[in-house]
Amino acid sequence: MSSTPDTPARPFPWFTAFLVVATIGLSVLVFVLSNENRRLRGLLDDKYAEALKASLQVGESLGTIELVGASGTQTTHDFAAHPATLVLVISTHCPHCDEALPTWVRAVEDARATRVPVVCIESDVIAADQLKPTPPTIPAFFVPNARSTWLTRLSMVPAAILVGNDAKVIRTWYGPLSPKDQDAMTDALMAAAAPSPGQK
């Protein structure tokens, strides 16, 4: 009488099971990360919107600003006392400021030609005797109470701000100016310096 040999038991497919579990785990991880990514993007969008809302706005009134020059002399600039004012904000430790200075030359010349005062503000906290004229020979000032002024709400430096005779911001430019920006700044300066209707 012949006997049928026992069929050997097949080994448990551990590798296949591992692949299934790993695939499920990765799917869950991708789902969690995707949700977290959406949440973080939403937070960033909210923060960006808040930053824009908090930044210096066109139409905002600047009033007056206290300035300290290289000699240590303190003065007050009243924006409303001038047809317009061109404010240039720089930083000693900002490499982009060096790039911006040559692109501001034309605007400074246009401002001087139209008798629009140019105020150059050093945003870094430095001693008065460290202030250096900004090319082309624009006296630099620092603001002693800068942290409590609109300077803290500039999006970046270098910055150029054109302020009207109502002390309100007409326009802002950030970074080095392109040729198109230079044309726009010249046009804005000329328009701001022009006498209003009925004014001689």
CYANA upper distance limits for C-alpha pairs under 8 A (distance plus 0.5 A):
 13 PRO  CA     17 ALA  CA      6.77
 14 TRP  CA     18 PHE  CA      6.54
 15 PHE  CA     19 LEU  CA      6.73
 16 THR  CA     20 VAL  CA      6.78
 17 ALA  CA     21 VAL  CA      6.67
 18 PHE  CA     22 ALA  CA      6.42
 19 LEU  CA     23 THR  CA      6.47
 20 VAL  CA     24 ILE  CA      6.75
 21 VAL  CA     25 GLY  CA      6.56
 22 ALA  CA     26 LEU  CA      6.52
 23 THR  CA     27 SER  CA      6.61
 24 ILE  CA     28 VAL  CA      6.76
 25 GLY  CA     29 LEU  CA      6.65
 26 LEU  CA     30 VAL  CA      6.53
 27 SER  CA     31 PHE  CA      6.70
 28 VAL  CA     32 VAL  CA      6.69
 29 LEU  CA     33 LEU  CA      6.53
 30 VAL  CA     34 SER  CA      6.41
 31 PHE  CA     35 ASN  CA      6.80
 32 VAL  CA     36 GLU  CA      6.68
 33 LEU  CA     37 ASN  CA      6.45
 34 SER  CA     38 ARG  CA      6.82
 35 ASN  CA     39 ARG  CA      6.73
 36 GLU  CA     40 LEU  CA      6.61
 37 ASN  CA     41 ARG  CA      6.57
 38 ARG  CA     42 GLY  CA      6.64
 39 ARG  CA     43 LEU  CA      6.83
 40 LEU  CA     44 LEU  CA      6.64
 41 ARG  CA     45 ASP  CA      6.57
 42 GLY  CA     46 ASP  CA      6.72
 43 LEU  CA     47 LYS  CA      6.61
 44 LEU  CA     48 TYR  CA      6.45
 45 ASP  CA     49 ALA  CA      6.61
 46 ASP  CA     50 GLU  CA      6.65
 47 LYS  CA     51 ALA  CA      6.57
 48 TYR  CA     52 LEU  CA      6.66
 49 ALA  CA     53 LYS  CA      6.64
 50 GLU  CA     54 ALA  CA      6.59
 51 ALA  CA     55 SER  CA      6.48
 53 LYS  CA     57 GLN  CA      8.46
 54 ALA  CA    153 ARG  CA      7.06
 55 SER  CA    153 ARG  CA      5.14
 55 SER  CA    154 LEU  CA      6.30
 55 SER  CA    155 SER  CA      6.63
 56 LEU  CA     60 GLU  CA      7.70
 56 LEU  CA    150 TRP  CA      7.27
 56 LEU  CA    153 ARG  CA      5.98
 56 LEU  CA    154 LEU  CA      6.21
 56 LEU  CA    155 SER  CA      8.01
 57 GLN  CA    169 VAL  CA      7.60
 58 VAL  CA    168 LYS  CA      7.90
 58 VAL  CA    169 VAL  CA      5.42
 58 VAL  CA    170 ILE  CA      6.15
 58 VAL  CA    171 ARG  CA      6.33
 58 VAL  CA    172 THR  CA      7.91
 59 GLY  CA    168 LYS  CA      5.65
 59 GLY  CA    169 VAL  CA      5.45
 59 GLY  CA    170 ILE  CA      6.72
 60 GLU  CA    168 LYS  CA      5.64
 60 GLU  CA    169 VAL  CA      5.99
 61 SER  CA    166 ASP  CA      8.08
 61 SER  CA    167 ALA  CA      5.83
 61 SER  CA    168 LYS  CA      4.61
 61 SER  CA    169 VAL  CA      6.96
 62 LEU  CA     79 PHE  CA      7.90
 62 LEU  CA    150 TRP  CA      7.97
 62 LEU  CA    167 ALA  CA      5.99
 62 LEU  CA    168 LYS  CA      6.49
 62 LEU  CA    169 VAL  CA      7.82
 63 GLY  CA     78 ASP  CA      6.99
 63 GLY  CA     79 PHE  CA      6.72
 63 GLY  CA     80 ALA  CA      7.61
 63 GLY  CA    167 ALA  CA      6.00
 63 GLY  CA    168 LYS  CA      8.34
 64 THR  CA     76 THR  CA      7.16
 64 THR  CA     77 HIS  CA      6.04
 64 THR  CA     78 ASP  CA      4.98
 64 THR  CA     79 PHE  CA      6.51
 64 THR  CA    167 ALA  CA      8.45
 65 ILE  CA     76 THR  CA      6.18
 65 ILE  CA     77 HIS  CA      5.89
 65 ILE  CA     78 ASP  CA      7.28
 65 ILE  CA    143 VAL  CA      8.09
 66 GLU  CA     74 GLN  CA      7.54
 66 GLU  CA     75 THR  CA      6.44
 66 GLU  CA     76 THR  CA      5.08
 66 GLU  CA     77 HIS  CA      6.97
 66 GLU  CA    143 VAL  CA      6.41
 66 GLU  CA    144 PRO  CA      7.61
 66 GLU  CA    145 ASN  CA      8.19
 67 LEU  CA     74 GLN  CA      6.08
 67 LEU  CA     75 THR  CA      5.75
 67 LEU  CA     76 THR  CA      6.41
 67 LEU  CA     77 HIS  CA      7.69
 67 LEU  CA    141 PHE  CA      6.29
 67 LEU  CA    142 PHE  CA      6.26
 67 LEU  CA    143 VAL  CA      5.49
 67 LEU  CA    144 PRO  CA      7.54
 68 VAL  CA     72 GLY  CA      6.25
 68 VAL  CA     73 THR  CA      6.09
 68 VAL  CA     74 GLN  CA      4.88
 68 VAL  CA     75 THR  CA      6.86
 68 VAL  CA    128 ALA  CA      7.56
 68 VAL  CA    141 PHE  CA      5.81
 68 VAL  CA    142 PHE  CA      5.91
 68 VAL  CA    143 VAL  CA      6.75
 68 VAL  CA    144 PRO  CA      7.55
 69 GLY  CA     73 THR  CA      6.05
 69 GLY  CA     74 GLN  CA      7.03
 69 GLY  CA    128 ALA  CA      6.79
 69 GLY  CA    131 LEU  CA      7.92
 69 GLY  CA    139 PRO  CA      8.10
 69 GLY  CA    140 ALA  CA      7.04
 69 GLY  CA    141 PHE  CA      5.20
 69 GLY  CA    142 PHE  CA      7.31
 70 ALA  CA    128 ALA  CA      5.26
 70 ALA  CA    129 ASP  CA      5.58
 70 ALA  CA    130 GLN  CA      7.54
 70 ALA  CA    131 LEU  CA      5.84
 70 ALA  CA    132 LYS  CA      7.89
 70 ALA  CA    140 ALA  CA      7.80
 70 ALA  CA    141 PHE  CA      7.43
 71 SER  CA    128 ALA  CA      7.16
 71 SER  CA    129 ASP  CA      7.08
 72 GLY  CA    128 ALA  CA      6.10
 72 GLY  CA    129 ASP  CA      7.84
 78 ASP  CA     82 HIS  CA      8.07
 78 ASP  CA    167 ALA  CA      8.30
 79 PHE  CA     84 ALA  CA      7.58
 79 PHE  CA     85 THR  CA      7.02
 79 PHE  CA    163 VAL  CA      7.47
 79 PHE  CA    164 GLY  CA      7.68
 79 PHE  CA    165 ASN  CA      6.67
 79 PHE  CA    166 ASP  CA      7.74
 79 PHE  CA    167 ALA  CA      5.31
 80 ALA  CA     84 ALA  CA      8.38
 80 ALA  CA    164 GLY  CA      7.75
 80 ALA  CA    165 ASN  CA      4.97
 80 ALA  CA    166 ASP  CA      5.55
 80 ALA  CA    167 ALA  CA      5.32
 81 ALA  CA    165 ASN  CA      7.03
 82 HIS  CA    116 VAL  CA      7.84
 82 HIS  CA    117 PRO  CA      8.21
 82 HIS  CA    164 GLY  CA      8.23
 82 HIS  CA    165 ASN  CA      5.95
 83 PRO  CA    116 VAL  CA      7.34
 83 PRO  CA    164 GLY  CA      6.75
 83 PRO  CA    165 ASN  CA      5.14
 83 PRO  CA    192 ALA  CA      7.25
 83 PRO  CA    193 ALA  CA      6.03
 83 PRO  CA    194 ALA  CA      8.45
 83 PRO  CA    195 PRO  CA      8.50
 84 ALA  CA    116 VAL  CA      6.19
 84 ALA  CA    117 PRO  CA      7.76
 84 ALA  CA    162 LEU  CA      7.54
 84 ALA  CA    163 VAL  CA      5.98
 84 ALA  CA    164 GLY  CA      4.86
 84 ALA  CA    165 ASN  CA      5.66
 84 ALA  CA    189 LEU  CA      8.28
 84 ALA  CA    192 ALA  CA      6.41
 84 ALA  CA    193 ALA  CA      6.54
 85 THR  CA    116 VAL  CA      6.13
 85 THR  CA    117 PRO  CA      5.70
 85 THR  CA    118 VAL  CA      6.49
 85 THR  CA    119 VAL  CA      7.78
 85 THR  CA    162 LEU  CA      6.37
 85 THR  CA    163 VAL  CA      5.62
 85 THR  CA    164 GLY  CA      7.05
 85 THR  CA    165 ASN  CA      8.38
 86 LEU  CA    111 ALA  CA      7.88
 86 LEU  CA    116 VAL  CA      7.49
 86 LEU  CA    117 PRO  CA      6.83
 86 LEU  CA    118 VAL  CA      5.29
 86 LEU  CA    119 VAL  CA      6.74
 86 LEU  CA    160 ALA  CA      7.48
 86 LEU  CA    161 ILE  CA      6.35
 86 LEU  CA    162 LEU  CA      5.21
 86 LEU  CA    163 VAL  CA      6.89
 87 VAL  CA    118 VAL  CA      6.36
 87 VAL  CA    119 VAL  CA      5.28
 87 VAL  CA    120 CYS  CA      6.31
 87 VAL  CA    121 ILE  CA      7.81
 87 VAL  CA    160 ALA  CA      6.10
 87 VAL  CA    161 ILE  CA      5.49
 87 VAL  CA    162 LEU  CA      6.78
 87 VAL  CA    163 VAL  CA      8.13
 88 LEU  CA    118 VAL  CA      7.89
 88 LEU  CA    119 VAL  CA      6.66
 88 LEU  CA    120 CYS  CA      5.12
 88 LEU  CA    121 ILE  CA      6.63
 88 LEU  CA    158 PRO  CA      7.90
 88 LEU  CA    159 ALA  CA      6.36
 88 LEU  CA    160 ALA  CA      5.06
 88 LEU  CA    161 ILE  CA      7.00
 89 VAL  CA    120 CYS  CA      6.33
 89 VAL  CA    121 ILE  CA      5.29
 89 VAL  CA    122 GLU  CA      6.53
 89 VAL  CA    123 SER  CA      6.99
 89 VAL  CA    157 VAL  CA      6.88
 89 VAL  CA    158 PRO  CA      6.08
 89 VAL  CA    159 ALA  CA      5.59
 89 VAL  CA    160 ALA  CA      6.80
 90 ILE  CA     94 CYS  CA      7.95
 90 ILE  CA     97 CYS  CA      6.46
 90 ILE  CA    120 CYS  CA      7.96
 90 ILE  CA    121 ILE  CA      6.80
 90 ILE  CA    122 GLU  CA      5.71
 90 ILE  CA    123 SER  CA      6.47
 90 ILE  CA    157 VAL  CA      6.32
 90 ILE  CA    158 PRO  CA      5.37
 90 ILE  CA    159 ALA  CA      7.36
 91 SER  CA     97 CYS  CA      7.24
 91 SER  CA    122 GLU  CA      6.04
 91 SER  CA    123 SER  CA      5.81
 91 SER  CA    124 ASP  CA      6.17
 91 SER  CA    157 VAL  CA      7.39
 91 SER  CA    158 PRO  CA      7.60
 92 THR  CA     97 CYS  CA      8.47
 92 THR  CA    122 GLU  CA      7.74
 92 THR  CA    123 SER  CA      8.49
 92 THR  CA    124 ASP  CA      7.16
 93 HIS  CA    124 ASP  CA      8.49
 94 CYS  CA     98 ASP  CA      7.90
 94 CYS  CA    157 VAL  CA      8.10
 94 CYS  CA    158 PRO  CA      8.30
 95 PRO  CA     99 GLU  CA      7.49
 96 HIS  CA    100 ALA  CA      6.71
 96 HIS  CA    157 VAL  CA      8.43
 96 HIS  CA    158 PRO  CA      7.36
 96 HIS  CA    175 GLY  CA      7.24
 96 HIS  CA    176 PRO  CA      7.64
 97 CYS  CA    101 LEU  CA      6.73
 97 CYS  CA    157 VAL  CA      7.61
 97 CYS  CA    158 PRO  CA      5.72
 97 CYS  CA    175 GLY  CA      7.78
 97 CYS  CA    176 PRO  CA      7.96
 98 ASP  CA    102 PRO  CA      8.19
 99 GLU  CA    103 THR  CA      8.03
 99 GLU  CA    176 PRO  CA      6.48
100 ALA  CA    104 TRP  CA      6.93
100 ALA  CA    158 PRO  CA      7.38
100 ALA  CA    175 GLY  CA      6.59
100 ALA  CA    176 PRO  CA      4.38
100 ALA  CA    177 LEU  CA      7.06
101 LEU  CA    105 VAL  CA      7.24
101 LEU  CA    134 THR  CA      8.29
101 LEU  CA    135 PRO  CA      7.31
101 LEU  CA    176 PRO  CA      7.94
102 PRO  CA    135 PRO  CA      8.41
103 THR  CA    107 ALA  CA      8.46
103 THR  CA    176 PRO  CA      6.65
103 THR  CA    177 LEU  CA      5.97
103 THR  CA    178 SER  CA      8.00
103 THR  CA    182 GLN  CA      7.78
104 TRP  CA    108 VAL  CA      6.69
104 TRP  CA    176 PRO  CA      8.45
104 TRP  CA    177 LEU  CA      7.74
104 TRP  CA    182 GLN  CA      8.22
105 VAL  CA    109 GLU  CA      6.74
105 VAL  CA    135 PRO  CA      8.18
105 VAL  CA    136 PRO  CA      7.12
106 ARG  CA    110 ASP  CA      6.60
106 ARG  CA    182 GLN  CA      7.89
106 ARG  CA    186 THR  CA      8.42
107 ALA  CA    111 ALA  CA      6.49
107 ALA  CA    182 GLN  CA      7.48
107 ALA  CA    185 MET  CA      7.10
107 ALA  CA    186 THR  CA      6.55
107 ALA  CA    189 LEU  CA      8.42
108 VAL  CA    112 ARG  CA      6.67
108 VAL  CA    118 VAL  CA      7.43
109 GLU  CA    113 ALA  CA      6.63
110 ASP  CA    114 THR  CA      6.81
110 ASP  CA    186 THR  CA      7.09
110 ASP  CA    189 LEU  CA      7.83
110 ASP  CA    190 MET  CA      8.39
111 ALA  CA    115 ARG  CA      6.45
111 ALA  CA    116 VAL  CA      5.25
111 ALA  CA    117 PRO  CA      7.20
111 ALA  CA    118 VAL  CA      7.50
111 ALA  CA    189 LEU  CA      7.10
112 ARG  CA    116 VAL  CA      6.28
112 ARG  CA    117 PRO  CA      7.37
112 ARG  CA    118 VAL  CA      8.28
114 THR  CA    190 MET  CA      7.68
114 THR  CA    193 ALA  CA      6.81
115 ARG  CA    193 ALA  CA      8.28
116 VAL  CA    189 LEU  CA      8.43
116 VAL  CA    193 ALA  CA      7.22
118 VAL  CA    138 ILE  CA      8.06
119 VAL  CA    138 ILE  CA      8.27
119 VAL  CA    139 PRO  CA      8.11
119 VAL  CA    140 ALA  CA      7.81
119 VAL  CA    141 PHE  CA      8.20
120 CYS  CA    134 THR  CA      7.98
120 CYS  CA    138 ILE  CA      7.26
120 CYS  CA    139 PRO  CA      7.09
120 CYS  CA    140 ALA  CA      5.43
120 CYS  CA    141 PHE  CA      6.66
121 ILE  CA    140 ALA  CA      6.17
121 ILE  CA    141 PHE  CA      5.38
121 ILE  CA    142 PHE  CA      5.86
121 ILE  CA    143 VAL  CA      7.76
122 GLU  CA    131 LEU  CA      8.28
122 GLU  CA    140 ALA  CA      6.97
122 GLU  CA    141 PHE  CA      6.41
122 GLU  CA    142 PHE  CA      5.56
122 GLU  CA    143 VAL  CA      8.27
123 SER  CA    142 PHE  CA      7.12
123 SER  CA    143 VAL  CA      8.20
123 SER  CA    146 ALA  CA      8.33
123 SER  CA    151 LEU  CA      8.27
124 ASP  CA    142 PHE  CA      8.30
125 VAL  CA    142 PHE  CA      8.08
126 ILE  CA    130 GLN  CA      7.06
126 ILE  CA    131 LEU  CA      8.07
126 ILE  CA    142 PHE  CA      8.44
127 ALA  CA    131 LEU  CA      7.69
128 ALA  CA    141 PHE  CA      8.43
128 ALA  CA    142 PHE  CA      8.06
131 LEU  CA    140 ALA  CA      6.61
131 LEU  CA    141 PHE  CA      7.45
132 LYS  CA    139 PRO  CA      7.68
132 LYS  CA    140 ALA  CA      6.72
133 PRO  CA    137 THR  CA      5.80
133 PRO  CA    138 ILE  CA      5.68
133 PRO  CA    139 PRO  CA      5.08
133 PRO  CA    140 ALA  CA      5.84
134 THR  CA    138 ILE  CA      5.37
134 THR  CA    139 PRO  CA      6.85
134 THR  CA    140 ALA  CA      6.85
142 PHE  CA    146 ALA  CA      8.49
145 ASN  CA    149 THR  CA      7.39
146 ALA  CA    150 TRP  CA      8.22
146 ALA  CA    151 LEU  CA      6.68
146 ALA  CA    152 THR  CA      7.57
147 ARG  CA    151 LEU  CA      7.65
147 ARG  CA    152 THR  CA      6.43
148 SER  CA    152 THR  CA      7.98
150 TRP  CA    154 LEU  CA      7.68
154 LEU  CA    159 ALA  CA      8.14
155 SER  CA    174 TYR  CA      8.37
156 MET  CA    174 TYR  CA      7.18
156 MET  CA    175 GLY  CA      8.31
157 VAL  CA    174 TYR  CA      7.05
157 VAL  CA    175 GLY  CA      7.07
158 PRO  CA    174 TYR  CA      6.38
158 PRO  CA    175 GLY  CA      5.64
158 PRO  CA    176 PRO  CA      7.95
159 ALA  CA    172 THR  CA      7.62
159 ALA  CA    173 TRP  CA      6.20
159 ALA  CA    174 TYR  CA      4.99
159 ALA  CA    175 GLY  CA      6.67
160 ALA  CA    172 THR  CA      6.18
160 ALA  CA    173 TRP  CA      5.56
160 ALA  CA    174 TYR  CA      6.88
161 ILE  CA    169 VAL  CA      7.44
161 ILE  CA    170 ILE  CA      8.10
161 ILE  CA    171 ARG  CA      6.50
161 ILE  CA    172 THR  CA      5.03
161 ILE  CA    173 TRP  CA      7.00
162 LEU  CA    169 VAL  CA      6.52
162 LEU  CA    170 ILE  CA      5.96
162 LEU  CA    171 ARG  CA      5.89
162 LEU  CA    172 THR  CA      6.87
162 LEU  CA    188 ALA  CA      8.48
162 LEU  CA    189 LEU  CA      8.07
163 VAL  CA    167 ALA  CA      6.35
163 VAL  CA    168 LYS  CA      5.99
163 VAL  CA    169 VAL  CA      4.98
163 VAL  CA    170 ILE  CA      5.86
163 VAL  CA    171 ARG  CA      7.85
164 GLY  CA    168 LYS  CA      6.01
164 GLY  CA    169 VAL  CA      6.88
164 GLY  CA    170 ILE  CA      6.64
164 GLY  CA    192 ALA  CA      6.87
173 TRP  CA    177 LEU  CA      8.11
173 TRP  CA    181 ASP  CA      8.43
177 LEU  CA    181 ASP  CA      5.79
177 LEU  CA    182 GLN  CA      6.44
178 SER  CA    182 GLN  CA      6.71
179 PRO  CA    183 ASP  CA      6.82
180 LYS  CA    184 ALA  CA      6.75
181 ASP  CA    185 MET  CA      6.55
182 GLN  CA    186 THR  CA      6.67
183 ASP  CA    187 ASP  CA      6.71
184 ALA  CA    188 ALA  CA      6.57
185 MET  CA    189 LEU  CA      6.52
186 THR  CA    190 MET  CA      6.66
187 ASP  CA    191 ALA  CA      6.63
188 ALA  CA    192 ALA  CA      6.51
189 LEU  CA    193 ALA  CA      6.52
190 MET  CA    194 ALA  CA      6.57
195 PRO  CA    199 GLN  CA      6.04
195 PRO  CA    200 LYS  CA      6.94
